Protein backbone atom coordinates (compact mmCIF):
# COMPACT_ATOMS: atom_id res chain seq x y z
CA UNK A 1 0.00 0.00 0.00
CA UNK A 2 1.48 3.37 -0.95
CA UNK A 3 1.63 6.23 1.52
CA UNK A 4 -0.99 8.12 -0.52
CA UNK A 5 -3.46 5.27 0.05
CA UNK A 6 -2.56 4.78 3.71
CA UNK A 7 -4.92 6.36 6.23
CA UNK A 8 -3.74 8.58 9.06
CA UNK A 9 -4.79 6.02 11.70
CA UNK A 10 -2.68 3.40 9.93
CA UNK A 11 0.30 5.77 9.92
CA UNK A 12 -0.24 6.41 13.66
CA UNK A 13 -0.06 2.64 14.23
CA UNK A 14 3.15 2.50 12.16
CA UNK A 15 4.73 5.29 14.24
CA UNK A 16 3.72 3.58 17.50
CA UNK A 17 5.17 0.29 16.23
CA UNK A 18 8.44 1.96 15.17
CA UNK A 19 7.79 1.23 11.48
CA UNK A 20 7.62 4.90 10.46
CA UNK A 21 9.92 7.65 11.70
CA UNK A 22 8.09 10.48 13.45
CA UNK A 23 9.69 13.07 11.16
CA UNK A 24 8.35 11.28 8.05
CA UNK A 25 4.94 11.03 9.70
CA UNK A 26 4.87 14.77 10.36
CA UNK A 27 5.92 15.51 6.77
CA UNK A 28 3.16 13.21 5.44
CA UNK A 29 0.53 14.94 7.58
CA UNK A 30 1.70 18.36 6.42
CA UNK A 31 1.59 17.21 2.79
CA UNK A 32 -2.02 16.11 3.32
CA UNK A 33 -2.94 19.67 4.33
CA UNK A 34 -3.02 19.24 8.11
CA UNK A 35 -1.98 22.46 9.90
CA UNK A 36 0.93 22.63 12.34
CA UNK A 37 -1.58 22.68 15.21
CA UNK A 38 -3.31 19.58 13.85
CA UNK A 39 0.00 17.79 13.33
CA UNK A 40 0.89 18.61 16.93
CA UNK A 41 -2.38 17.15 18.23
CA UNK A 42 -1.96 13.93 16.26
CA UNK A 43 1.71 13.54 17.22
CA UNK A 44 0.86 14.10 20.91
CA UNK A 45 -1.70 11.29 20.67
CA UNK A 46 0.81 8.91 19.03
CA UNK A 47 3.01 9.16 22.10
CA UNK A 48 0.37 7.45 24.22
CA UNK A 49 1.25 3.80 24.52
CA UNK A 50 -1.46 1.62 23.10
CA UNK A 51 -2.41 -2.01 23.55
CA UNK A 52 -4.77 -1.88 20.60
CA UNK A 53 -2.73 -3.72 18.01
CA UNK A 54 -4.31 -4.30 14.62
CA UNK A 55 -7.95 -3.35 14.47
CA UNK A 56 -10.61 -5.25 12.54
CA UNK A 57 -12.26 -3.90 9.44
CA UNK A 58 -10.10 -0.81 9.11
CA UNK A 59 -8.11 -1.34 5.93
CA UNK A 60 -8.57 0.96 2.98
CA UNK A 61 -10.00 -0.31 -0.25
CA UNK A 62 -9.00 1.62 -3.34
CA UNK A 63 -12.29 0.86 -5.10
CA UNK A 64 -14.31 2.37 -2.22
CA UNK A 65 -13.02 5.97 -2.47
CA UNK A 66 -16.04 8.25 -2.92
CA UNK A 67 -15.63 11.80 -4.17
CA UNK A 68 -14.12 14.26 -1.72
CA UNK A 69 -17.16 16.51 -1.88
CA UNK A 70 -19.43 13.67 -0.77
CA UNK A 71 -17.12 13.00 2.19
CA UNK A 72 -17.45 16.64 3.22
CA UNK A 73 -21.27 16.52 2.90
CA UNK A 74 -21.46 13.38 5.03
CA UNK A 75 -19.20 14.93 7.64
CA UNK A 76 -21.31 18.11 7.76
CA UNK A 77 -24.37 15.96 8.45
CA UNK A 78 -22.51 13.97 11.11
CA UNK A 79 -21.55 17.21 12.90
CA UNK A 80 -25.17 18.43 12.77
CA UNK A 81 -26.36 15.15 14.27
CA UNK A 82 -23.70 15.31 16.96
CA UNK A 83 -24.52 18.91 17.89
CA UNK A 84 -28.23 18.01 18.05
CA UNK A 85 -27.33 14.89 20.09
CA UNK A 86 -29.34 12.82 17.61
CA UNK A 87 -28.23 9.37 18.78
CA UNK A 88 -30.36 7.52 16.23
CA UNK A 89 -28.83 9.33 13.25
CA UNK A 90 -25.33 8.96 14.69
CA UNK A 91 -25.89 5.22 15.21
CA UNK A 92 -26.83 4.82 11.55
CA UNK A 93 -23.79 6.76 10.34
CA UNK A 94 -21.43 4.02 11.55
CA UNK A 95 -20.94 0.68 9.81
CA UNK A 96 -21.94 -2.26 12.05
CA UNK A 97 -18.25 -3.23 12.44
CA UNK A 98 -16.93 0.35 12.82
CA UNK A 99 -13.98 1.14 15.08
CA UNK A 100 -13.57 4.37 17.08
CA UNK A 101 -10.30 5.31 18.76
CA UNK A 102 -10.31 8.15 21.28
CA UNK A 103 -7.23 9.57 23.02
CA UNK A 104 -9.07 9.40 26.37
CA UNK A 105 -9.46 5.62 26.23
CA UNK A 106 -6.82 2.90 26.12
CA UNK A 107 -8.91 0.56 24.00
CA UNK A 108 -10.78 1.09 20.76
CA UNK A 109 -14.56 0.86 20.61
CA UNK A 110 -15.66 -1.79 18.11
CA UNK A 111 -19.20 -1.99 16.78
CA UNK A 112 -22.13 0.43 16.84
CA UNK A 113 -23.33 -0.45 20.34
CA UNK A 114 -19.93 0.17 21.94
CA UNK A 115 -19.48 3.38 19.94
CA UNK A 116 -22.90 4.70 20.95
CA UNK A 117 -22.33 3.82 24.61
CA UNK A 118 -19.18 5.97 24.45
CA UNK A 119 -21.11 8.78 22.73
CA UNK A 120 -23.81 8.71 25.43
CA UNK A 121 -21.13 9.09 28.13
CA UNK A 122 -19.72 12.09 26.26
CA UNK A 123 -23.13 13.69 25.73
CA UNK A 124 -23.92 13.36 29.45
CA UNK A 125 -20.50 14.64 30.53
CA UNK A 126 -20.53 17.68 28.24
CA UNK A 127 -24.15 18.52 27.34
CA UNK A 128 -23.18 21.97 25.99
CA UNK A 129 -20.37 20.72 23.72
CA UNK A 130 -19.52 23.05 20.85
CA UNK A 131 -17.24 22.03 17.98
CA UNK A 132 -15.62 24.64 15.79
CA UNK A 133 -14.03 23.21 12.65
CA UNK A 134 -10.81 25.08 11.87
CA UNK A 135 -9.53 23.01 8.95
CA UNK A 136 -10.89 20.06 6.99
CA UNK A 137 -9.22 18.08 4.22
CA UNK A 138 -10.63 15.17 2.24
CA UNK A 139 -8.06 12.75 0.82
CA UNK A 140 -8.62 9.22 -0.40
CA UNK A 141 -11.40 7.60 1.59
CA UNK A 142 -10.84 9.79 4.65
CA UNK A 143 -11.57 13.26 5.93
CA UNK A 144 -9.21 14.92 8.42
CA UNK A 145 -10.94 17.50 10.57
CA UNK A 146 -9.14 19.95 12.85
CA UNK A 147 -11.36 21.37 15.57
CA UNK A 148 -11.65 23.27 18.81
CA UNK A 149 -14.01 21.62 21.32
CA UNK A 150 -15.40 23.71 24.15
CA UNK A 151 -18.03 23.28 26.80
CA UNK A 152 -18.50 22.57 30.50
CA UNK A 153 -17.35 19.36 32.18
CA UNK A 154 -20.70 18.63 33.87
CA UNK A 155 -20.57 14.83 34.08
CA UNK A 156 -18.07 12.07 34.72
CA UNK A 157 -15.63 10.62 32.23
CA UNK A 158 -13.62 7.50 33.12
CA UNK A 159 -10.93 8.74 35.50
CA UNK A 160 -12.18 12.34 35.23
CA UNK A 161 -15.02 13.10 37.67
CA UNK A 162 -17.19 16.11 36.83
CA UNK A 163 -15.58 19.42 37.79
CA UNK A 164 -18.05 21.97 36.40
CA UNK A 165 -15.09 23.67 34.72
CA UNK A 166 -15.26 25.18 31.24
CA UNK A 167 -12.66 23.93 28.78
CA UNK A 168 -11.38 24.47 25.27
CA UNK A 169 -9.09 21.94 23.57
CA UNK A 170 -7.77 21.47 20.05
CA UNK A 171 -7.72 18.18 18.23
CA UNK A 172 -8.04 16.27 14.99
CA UNK A 173 -10.56 13.64 13.98
CA UNK A 174 -9.89 11.36 11.02
CA UNK A 175 -12.97 9.72 9.55
CA UNK A 176 -12.58 6.78 7.15
CA UNK A 177 -15.69 5.72 5.22
CA UNK A 178 -16.67 2.76 3.07
CA UNK A 179 -20.01 2.75 1.21
CA UNK A 180 -20.78 6.10 2.91
CA UNK A 181 -20.61 4.58 6.41
CA UNK A 182 -17.89 5.34 8.96
CA UNK A 183 -15.65 2.30 9.34
CA UNK A 184 -12.97 4.01 11.42
CA UNK A 185 -12.89 7.22 13.39
CA UNK A 186 -9.73 8.27 15.18
CA UNK A 187 -9.89 11.21 17.58
CA UNK A 188 -6.54 12.76 18.48
CA UNK A 189 -5.93 15.34 21.20
CA UNK A 190 -3.48 15.97 24.01
CA UNK A 191 -4.71 14.21 27.17
CA UNK A 192 -2.22 16.18 29.29
CA UNK A 193 -3.99 19.37 28.22
CA UNK A 194 -7.40 17.80 29.02
CA UNK A 195 -6.21 16.82 32.51
CA UNK A 196 -4.71 20.29 33.01
CA UNK A 197 -8.00 22.01 32.15
CA UNK A 198 -10.36 19.55 33.85
CA UNK A 199 -8.25 18.15 36.69
N, C-alpha and C positions, 0 to 999 in steps of 0.2 A: 504494500500500500504506500503510495507516495505521500509526502508531507502535505500536499495540497488536498488530498482526500481524507487525511487523518483529522479527527475531531479534536477540539481542545481538551475534552476530558481524557481522551486516549493519550494525548501528549502529557497531561498532568501525571497519568499513571506511569508513563515512560520516565519522566523526571524523578518521580518517587522511587522507581525501581533502579535508577542509575543508568538507564538506557539512553537518556538524552541529556546532554549538558544544559545546565540552567541558562547559560548565555544564549545558546541556540534556541531554546524555548522562548526566551524573551524576544529575540529577533523575529521568530515566527509569529508571535502574537502581534508585534508591532506591524509586521507586513500584512497581517489580516485586517488592520485598521483599528486595533484596540489601543486606546490612549495610554499614556504613561501611568495614569492613576489606575486604570483597569488592569494593566499588566502587573502593577504593584499588588493589587488585591488578589489576583490569581496566584502570583508567586508566593504571597504570604500564606495562602491556603495550601500550596504544595508542600510547605515545610511541616505541616501537621502529619505526623506519622499515621499511617492508615493500615488497617487489617483487612481492607476490602478485597484485595486481590482482583482477579478478573470478574467482571460483572456480566450477567446473562443478558442476551438480547440487545447489546449495545454497539455492535459493529456497524460500520457504514456500509451502504450498498449503493454503488454508483448508479444503478438504474432507478433509484428511488429519490433522486434529487429534484424536488419541485422548484419552480421558479422562485427567485429571491423575493419578488414582490408578494407572492402568496405567503411565504414564510412571515413576512412583516405583517400582513393582514391577520394571519392566525395569531401572531403574538399580540397585536393590538387587542384582539378579542379576548385573549387569555388575561391580559392586564385588566380589562374592563370587568371580567368575571371575578378576578381576584379582588379588585377594589370594592365590588358590590358584595363580596363574600358569597357568591353564588356557587355553593358546593356542588350542586348537581351538574352545572355546566363545566366546572373544573374537573370533576370526576370523568366526564365524557371526553375531555381533551387529552387524556392520557391513554396510551395503549394498555391493554390488560396486563402486559408483562413489563411495563415501564419501570425505569430505575431513576430514583432521585437521590442525589448526593448533596448534603448540606454541611457546610463547615462546622456547624454546631454539634453535629452528631458523628460518632465514630464509625457507624455502619450505614450503608446505603439502605434506602427504603425501596423494596421491590414489590411491584403490583399495586393496582389502584387502591385497594383497601388500606394498605400500609401508608401509601402516599397521602390519602385523604385523612387518615388519623393524624399524621404529622401536620397537615394543613389546619385541621380543627384546633390543635394545640396552639399553633401560631395565631390563628384568628382570635382565640380566647385570650392569649397573652398580650396581643397588641391590637385591640379592636379598632383603633384609629390609625392604623398603618397607612402611610402615604408613600408611594413610589414615584420618584421623578427620574425618568429616563434621560441620561445625559449623552449617550452615544449608543448606536445600534448598528450592527453590521451583519448582513446575511452573506454566508459563504458556504458553498456546498449544500449539505443538507442540515445546516445548523445556523442559528442566529445567536450572536453574542451581544448581550445587552448590559451596558454599564448603567448603574443606577445609584441613587441616594435614597435610602429608606429612613423614614422618620416616623415617630409616634411616641406613645407612652407605654412603658413596660408595666402593664396593669395586671398581668397574670403570670403564672409560673411557667418557666421553661425547665427542662431537665438540668439540674445543677445551678439554675439561676432563678431563685424565688423572686416573686414580684417585688419591685422597688417603688413603683409609682413615678420613676424618673423618666423625663423625656430623653430621647436619643436621636442621633443622626449618624448613620454609617454609610460608607461607600462600598460597593461590591460589583460583581459581574455574575450574570447568569448565562449559561450556555444551554440552549435548547436544541436538541437533535430530534428531528421528526422523520417518520416513515409513514407513507399513506396518510399524511396530514395529522397524524396522532403523535404526541410526544412519546418517544421511546427512551430518552435520557435527558435529564435536566440536572445540571451541575451548578451549584450556587456557591460562589467563592467570595469570602470576605475575611477580614482579620479578626479572629476571635479574641485576641488580646485587646483590641480596641472595643469590642463589645463588652468584655468584662470590665474594662476601665470605665465605660460610660454607665453600665448597669450595676456593677458590683458595689 
